[in-house]
């Protein structure tokens, strides 16, 4: 089973760059998108009815902002949107699908770049998600959580760590949450297979950052330990264009 996550920075924009053909060619079983920037009623039928897929959108109240979507070939047992808290659920950031043997979260975590208040909101969002995920684990559920976490965890995960230690996305308080997350057993799937530097999933659109590979790894698949034996691969497709992010993914049995 192949699962892919991609912050597309506008689903209508990426559609013009061959998105549907890319989906057909790569043929993921589950595809989570972030930053769709659209409501379903703004999209044409070719995006809403890709052959073989069901699609579920969580759109922001504000038009042209944020938003998430999941395309799946596998029939979920249930689908829900948001974290169940109005404080976090107006920006279309979460689609949850419950399958028979795992719960899948596709999340566009908030960016803390607009000031201290937004960093605090981001941390509270993190905590609310983790509370829900831990409750599921207590119920015996396996969890897969993918998306744009908007934080690079370790120095290896961005090109210029020392210059960015005070920048949201690499602040100690944000990284500490990822430390806590991992300490609870959640597995950073990509690092199970690749410990090398220079592997990034987002590049600033300025300064020729992508051409120079001056990037950040902020897009992840995390899984609970009960899925580790099923994990066969974790990857970053940095050669896929169309967004300032690239797709990341996993293969599981």
FISE-414687 format. One record per residue (C-alpha): residue in one letter; z negated, y, x. Coordinates in nm, 2 decimals, decimal comma. Layout:
<rs>
residuo Z Y X
A Z Y X .
...
</rs>
This chain:
<rs>
residuo Z Y X
X 0,00 0,00 0,00 .
X 0,10 0,34 0,14 .
X -0,09 0,65 0,05 .
X 0,02 1,00 0,16 .
X -0,13 1,34 0,14 .
X 0,06 1,67 0,19 .
X -0,02 2,03 0,15 .
X 0,32 2,15 0,04 .
X 0,25 2,52 0,02 .
X 0,43 2,55 -0,31 .
X 0,59 2,25 -0,49 .
X 0,88 2,46 -0,61 .
X 0,95 2,58 -0,26 .
X 0,94 2,23 -0,11 .
X 1,16 2,11 -0,39 .
X 1,44 2,33 -0,26 .
X 1,39 2,16 0,08 .
X 1,46 1,81 -0,04 .
X 1,12 1,70 -0,16 .
X 1,24 1,46 -0,43 .
X 1,48 1,29 -0,19 .
X 1,19 1,26 0,06 .
X 0,96 1,10 -0,19 .
X 1,24 0,85 -0,29 .
X 1,30 0,77 0,08 .
X 0,94 0,74 0,19 .
X 0,84 0,56 -0,13 .
X 0,46 0,60 -0,12 .
X 0,25 0,41 -0,37 .
X 0,02 0,71 -0,41 .
X 0,11 1,07 -0,31 .
X -0,15 1,35 -0,32 .
X -0,02 1,71 -0,30 .
X -0,22 2,02 -0,24 .
X -0,14 2,39 -0,29 .
X 0,12 2,32 -0,55 .
X 0,11 2,68 -0,68 .
X 0,25 2,59 -1,02 .
X 0,17 2,48 -1,37 .
X 0,36 2,18 -1,50 .
X 0,53 2,40 -1,76 .
X 0,68 2,60 -1,47 .
X 0,85 2,29 -1,33 .
X 1,18 2,12 -1,41 .
X 1,20 1,77 -1,53 .
X 1,31 1,63 -1,20 .
X 0,97 1,71 -1,05 .
X 0,78 1,58 -1,36 .
X 0,98 1,26 -1,39 .
X 1,04 1,11 -1,04 .
X 1,16 0,75 -1,12 .
X 0,87 0,50 -1,08 .
X 0,59 0,76 -1,08 .
X 0,33 0,89 -1,31 .
X 0,22 1,25 -1,21 .
X -0,11 1,43 -1,28 .
X -0,15 1,80 -1,22 .
X -0,47 2,01 -1,18 .
X -0,35 2,37 -1,19 .
X -0,54 2,69 -1,11 .
X -0,61 2,94 -1,39 .
X -0,45 3,20 -1,16 .
X -0,07 3,15 -1,16 .
X 0,09 3,08 -0,83 .
X -0,23 2,98 -0,66 .
X -0,39 2,67 -0,52 .
X -0,33 2,36 -0,74 .
X -0,31 1,98 -0,68 .
X -0,11 1,69 -0,80 .
X -0,09 1,31 -0,76 .
X 0,22 1,10 -0,80 .
X 0,13 0,73 -0,84 .
X 0,32 0,41 -0,89 .
X -0,01 0,23 -0,97 .
X -0,15 0,26 -1,31 .
X -0,50 0,42 -1,29 .
X -0,78 0,31 -1,52 .
X -0,88 0,67 -1,57 .
X -0,79 1,02 -1,45 .
X -1,01 1,33 -1,43 .
X -0,98 1,68 -1,29 .
X -1,22 1,90 -1,11 .
X -1,58 1,82 -1,00 .
X -1,73 1,87 -1,34 .
X -1,88 2,21 -1,25 .
X -1,71 2,53 -1,38 .
X -1,81 2,70 -1,05 .
X -1,56 2,48 -0,87 .
X -1,30 2,39 -1,13 .
X -1,10 2,71 -1,21 .
X -0,87 2,68 -0,90 .
X -0,71 2,34 -0,96 .
X -0,85 2,17 -0,65 .
X -0,93 1,82 -0,75 .
X -0,75 1,52 -0,91 .
X -0,95 1,19 -0,93 .
X -0,79 0,86 -1,01 .
X -1,00 0,55 -1,07 .
X -0,83 0,23 -0,99 .
X -0,96 -0,12 -1,02 .
X -1,09 -0,15 -0,67 .
X -1,13 0,21 -0,55 .
X -1,16 0,57 -0,66 .
X -0,90 0,81 -0,52 .
X -0,97 1,18 -0,47 .
X -0,70 1,43 -0,39 .
X -0,86 1,76 -0,30 .
X -0,76 2,10 -0,18 .
X -1,09 2,22 -0,03 .
X -1,14 2,59 -0,03 .
X -1,05 2,81 0,26 .
X -1,34 3,01 0,40 .
X -1,12 3,27 0,56 .
X -1,19 3,56 0,32 .
X -1,55 3,62 0,43 .
X -1,90 3,49 0,43 .
X -1,91 3,45 0,05 .
X -1,61 3,23 0,06 .
X -1,75 3,02 0,34 .
X -2,06 2,96 0,14 .
X -1,85 2,87 -0,16 .
X -1,66 2,62 0,05 .
X -1,98 2,46 0,18 .
X -2,11 2,43 -0,18 .
X -1,79 2,27 -0,29 .
X -1,82 2,02 0,00 .
X -2,17 1,94 -0,11 .
X -2,08 1,89 -0,47 .
X -1,79 1,66 -0,38 .
X -2,02 1,46 -0,15 .
X -2,28 1,42 -0,42 .
X -2,02 1,27 -0,65 .
X -1,88 1,05 -0,38 .
X -2,23 0,92 -0,29 .
X -2,30 0,85 -0,66 .
X -1,99 0,64 -0,67 .
X -2,09 0,45 -0,37 .
X -2,43 0,38 -0,52 .
X -2,24 0,23 -0,82 .
X -2,06 0,00 -0,58 .
X -1,73 0,19 -0,58 .
X -1,51 0,22 -0,28 .
X -1,38 0,58 -0,22 .
X -1,06 0,72 -0,06 .
X -1,07 1,10 -0,03 .
X -0,76 1,27 0,10 .
X -0,64 1,63 0,12 .
X -0,66 1,96 0,30 .
X -1,02 1,98 0,41 .
X -0,96 2,32 0,57 .
X -1,18 2,23 0,87 .
X -1,09 2,09 1,21 .
X -1,38 1,85 1,30 .
X -1,38 1,82 1,68 .
X -1,24 2,03 1,97 .
X -0,96 1,77 2,00 .
X -0,85 1,86 1,65 .
X -0,71 2,21 1,73 .
X -0,52 2,36 2,02 .
X -0,75 2,65 2,09 .
X -1,11 2,55 2,01 .
X -1,30 2,80 2,22 .
X -1,10 3,09 2,08 .
X -1,16 2,98 1,72 .
X -1,53 2,89 1,72 .
X -1,60 3,20 1,49 .
X -1,30 3,14 1,27 .
X -1,34 2,97 0,94 .
X -1,20 2,63 0,97 .
X -1,38 2,57 1,30 .
X -1,72 2,73 1,25 .
X -2,02 2,52 1,35 .
X -2,16 2,52 1,00 .
X -1,83 2,38 0,86 .
X -1,80 2,12 1,14 .
X -2,17 2,02 1,08 .
X -2,08 1,92 0,72 .
X -1,80 1,69 0,86 .
X -2,06 1,55 1,11 .
X -2,29 1,47 0,81 .
X -2,00 1,32 0,62 .
X -1,91 1,09 0,90 .
X -2,28 1,00 0,97 .
X -2,30 0,87 0,61 .
X -2,03 0,62 0,70 .
X -1,70 0,79 0,59 .
X -1,42 0,69 0,82 .
X -1,17 0,94 0,96 .
X -0,88 0,70 0,93 .
X -0,64 0,87 1,17 .
X -0,89 0,85 1,46 .
X -0,93 0,48 1,40 .
X -0,58 0,44 1,55 .
X -0,52 0,75 1,76 .
X -0,77 0,93 1,99 .
X -0,51 1,14 2,17 .
X -0,51 1,53 2,17 .
X -0,22 1,74 2,04 .
X -0,21 1,57 1,70 .
X -0,21 1,83 1,43 .
X -0,13 1,87 1,06 .
X -0,11 2,25 1,02 .
X 0,05 2,53 1,22 .
X 0,02 2,90 1,16 .
X 0,36 3,03 1,04 .
X 0,34 3,31 1,29 .
X 0,38 3,31 1,66 .
X 0,62 3,00 1,67 .
X 0,30 2,79 1,64 .
X 0,48 2,48 1,53 .
X 0,74 2,49 1,80 .
X 0,46 2,53 2,06 .
X 0,24 2,27 1,88 .
X -0,04 2,52 1,86 .
X -0,19 2,36 1,56 .
X -0,50 2,23 1,38 .
X -0,58 1,89 1,23 .
X -0,73 1,98 0,89 .
X -0,56 1,73 0,66 .
X -0,74 1,39 0,64 .
X -0,78 1,05 0,47 .
X -1,15 0,95 0,47 .
X -1,25 0,61 0,34 .
X -1,58 0,44 0,27 .
X -1,68 0,15 0,51 .
X -1,61 -0,12 0,25 .
X -1,24 -0,04 0,29 .
X -1,22 -0,06 0,67 .
X -1,11 -0,42 0,68 .
X -0,82 -0,33 0,46 .
X -0,71 -0,03 0,67 .
X -0,39 -0,11 0,86 .
X -0,27 0,23 0,98 .
X -0,34 0,60 0,99 .
X -0,07 0,84 1,07 .
X 0,05 1,20 1,09 .
X 0,42 1,28 1,02 .
X 0,45 1,60 1,22 .
X 0,83 1,58 1,22 .
X 0,84 1,63 0,84 .
X 0,93 1,99 0,76 .
X 0,92 2,20 0,45 .
X 0,56 2,34 0,47 .
X 0,32 2,48 0,72 .
X 0,14 2,15 0,69 .
X 0,29 1,80 0,75 .
X 0,21 1,48 0,56 .
X -0,07 1,25 0,67 .
X -0,13 0,90 0,54 .
X -0,27 0,55 0,56 .
X -0,16 0,20 0,50 .
X -0,41 -0,04 0,33 .
X -0,38 -0,40 0,21 .
</rs>
